[in-house]
Amino acid sequence: MHNRLTGMEKAKLIEEIIQLQQRIGYAVRQYAPEAWMDLSLTIGQLKSLFFIDFEVSTNPRKLATALGVTPPNVTAIVDRLVEQGLVSRQENPEDRRMLLLKTTDKGKALLAKLRESRISRMSGILAQLSLKERLDCSAKRDREICWYCHFVSTYHSAT
């Protein structure tokens, strides 16, 4: 894939990716309810768990910024995740005033279960497509993955 796209090409690619993502999401929802529907977590807690796991180790202030809320609001979210054994709070060895948030083994297992459920549903859906449809989907996903990797690398280099 050529790395330099025009503004129009980028916009078209972004639109195709969004449409593909929406179609896939719709198809997945038609076959089974999301595995997270059975969880005793709020959306804010689930988003926090994913963020903490993605960051490997983070602090409440960074989590609050990511969620777009104030640090006191994060306290209640983190308290609930800690109570359920999904996240641990530890002192930062470099700055004892700062707490570190980390996903526990139980939290990692829960996230793995959610991801596996999604993969299983996607596999079932993709198995019903023709070879041509799977190849078309694969080509669009390759472009999406390239775009996503570029976005993530740009985001992380800016932070």
C-alpha positions as CSV (number, residue, x, y, z in Angstrom):
1,M,0.0,0.0,0.0
2,H,1.3,3.4,-0.9
3,N,2.0,5.4,2.3
4,R,1.0,8.8,0.8
5,L,-2.7,9.1,0.2
6,T,-4.4,12.3,-0.9
7,G,-7.0,13.9,1.4
8,M,-9.8,12.4,-0.8
9,E,-8.3,8.9,-0.8
10,K,-7.9,9.1,3.0
11,A,-11.5,10.2,3.5
12,K,-12.7,7.4,1.2
13,L,-10.6,4.8,3.0
14,I,-11.8,6.0,6.4
15,E,-15.4,5.8,5.2
16,E,-14.9,2.3,3.9
17,I,-13.3,1.2,7.2
18,I,-16.1,2.7,9.2
19,Q,-18.7,1.1,7.0
20,L,-16.9,-2.3,7.2
21,Q,-16.7,-2.0,10.9
22,Q,-20.4,-1.2,11.2
23,R,-21.4,-4.1,9.0
24,I,-19.2,-6.5,10.9
25,G,-20.6,-5.1,14.2
26,Y,-24.1,-5.5,13.0
27,A,-23.5,-9.1,11.8
28,V,-21.9,-10.0,15.1
29,R,-24.8,-8.6,17.1
30,Q,-27.3,-10.6,15.0
31,Y,-25.8,-14.0,16.1
32,A,-25.2,-13.6,19.8
33,P,-25.4,-11.1,22.6
34,E,-22.1,-9.6,23.6
35,A,-20.3,-11.6,26.2
36,W,-20.0,-8.5,28.3
37,M,-23.8,-8.3,28.8
38,D,-23.5,-10.8,31.6
39,L,-20.8,-8.9,33.4
40,S,-21.5,-7.0,36.6
41,L,-19.5,-4.0,35.3
42,T,-20.7,-0.6,34.1
43,I,-19.5,0.7,30.7
44,G,-17.2,3.1,32.6
45,Q,-15.6,0.2,34.5
46,L,-15.3,-1.9,31.4
47,K,-13.6,1.0,29.5
48,S,-11.3,1.5,32.4
49,L,-10.3,-2.1,32.6
50,F,-9.5,-2.1,28.9
51,F,-7.5,1.1,29.2
52,I,-5.6,-0.1,32.2
53,D,-4.8,-3.4,30.5
54,F,-3.7,-1.6,27.3
55,E,-1.4,0.7,29.2
56,V,0.0,-2.2,31.3
57,S,0.4,0.2,34.2
58,T,-1.2,3.6,34.6
59,N,-2.3,6.0,37.3
60,P,-5.7,7.4,38.2
61,R,-5.0,10.8,36.7
62,K,-4.1,9.3,33.3
63,L,-7.2,7.1,33.4
64,A,-9.4,10.1,34.3
65,T,-8.0,12.0,31.3
66,A,-8.6,9.0,29.0
67,L,-12.2,8.7,30.2
68,G,-12.8,12.5,30.1
69,V,-13.8,12.6,33.8
70,T,-12.3,14.1,36.9
71,P,-9.9,12.1,39.2
72,P,-12.5,11.8,42.0
73,N,-14.9,10.1,39.5
74,V,-12.2,7.6,38.7
75,T,-11.8,6.6,42.3
76,A,-15.3,5.0,42.5
77,I,-14.7,3.2,39.2
78,V,-11.3,1.9,40.4
79,D,-12.7,0.9,43.8
80,R,-15.3,-1.3,42.2
81,L,-12.7,-2.9,39.9
82,V,-10.4,-3.5,42.9
83,E,-13.3,-5.0,44.9
84,Q,-13.9,-7.5,42.1
85,G,-10.3,-8.4,41.9
86,L,-9.9,-7.2,38.3
87,V,-7.4,-4.3,39.0
88,S,-4.8,-3.8,41.7
89,R,-3.7,-0.5,43.2
90,Q,0.0,-0.3,44.1
91,E,2.4,2.4,45.3
92,N,4.7,3.7,42.5
93,P,8.2,2.7,43.5
94,E,9.5,5.9,41.9
95,D,7.0,8.2,43.6
96,R,5.2,6.9,46.7
97,R,2.6,9.6,46.4
98,M,1.4,8.2,43.1
99,L,-0.7,5.0,42.7
100,L,-0.2,2.6,39.9
101,L,-3.2,0.7,38.5
102,K,-2.5,-2.7,36.9
103,T,-4.8,-5.4,35.6
104,T,-4.7,-8.6,37.8
105,D,-4.6,-12.1,36.5
106,K,-8.4,-12.3,37.0
107,G,-8.8,-9.1,35.0
108,K,-6.6,-10.4,32.2
109,A,-8.6,-13.7,32.1
110,L,-11.9,-11.8,31.8
111,L,-10.5,-9.6,29.0
112,A,-9.2,-12.7,27.2
113,K,-12.6,-14.4,27.6
114,L,-14.3,-11.3,26.0
115,R,-11.8,-11.3,23.2
116,E,-12.2,-15.0,22.6
117,S,-15.9,-14.7,22.5
118,R,-15.7,-12.0,19.8
119,I,-13.2,-14.1,17.8
120,S,-15.5,-17.1,18.0
121,R,-18.5,-15.2,16.8
122,M,-16.5,-13.6,14.0
123,S,-15.2,-17.0,12.9
124,G,-18.7,-18.3,12.7
125,I,-19.8,-15.3,10.6
126,L,-16.8,-15.4,8.3
127,A,-17.2,-19.1,7.7
128,Q,-20.6,-18.4,6.2
129,L,-19.1,-16.1,3.5
130,S,-18.0,-17.1,0.1
131,L,-14.3,-17.2,-0.7
132,K,-14.6,-14.0,-2.7
133,E,-16.4,-12.3,0.2
134,R,-13.7,-13.4,2.6
135,L,-10.9,-12.2,0.3
136,D,-12.7,-8.8,-0.1
137,C,-13.1,-8.5,3.6
138,S,-9.5,-9.5,4.2
139,A,-8.3,-6.8,1.8
140,K,-10.3,-4.1,3.5
141,R,-9.1,-5.3,7.0
142,D,-5.5,-5.1,5.8
143,R,-6.1,-1.5,4.9
144,E,-7.8,-0.9,8.3
145,I,-5.0,-2.6,10.2
146,C,-2.4,-0.4,8.4
147,W,-4.4,2.7,9.2
148,Y,-4.9,1.7,12.8
149,C,-1.2,0.9,13.3
150,H,-0.3,4.3,11.9
151,F,-2.9,6.0,14.2
152,V,-1.6,4.1,17.3
153,S,2.1,4.9,16.5
154,T,1.2,8.6,15.9
155,Y,-0.8,8.7,19.2
156,H,1.9,7.1,21.2
157,S,4.7,9.3,19.8
158,A,2.6,12.4,20.6
159,T,2.1,11.3,24.3
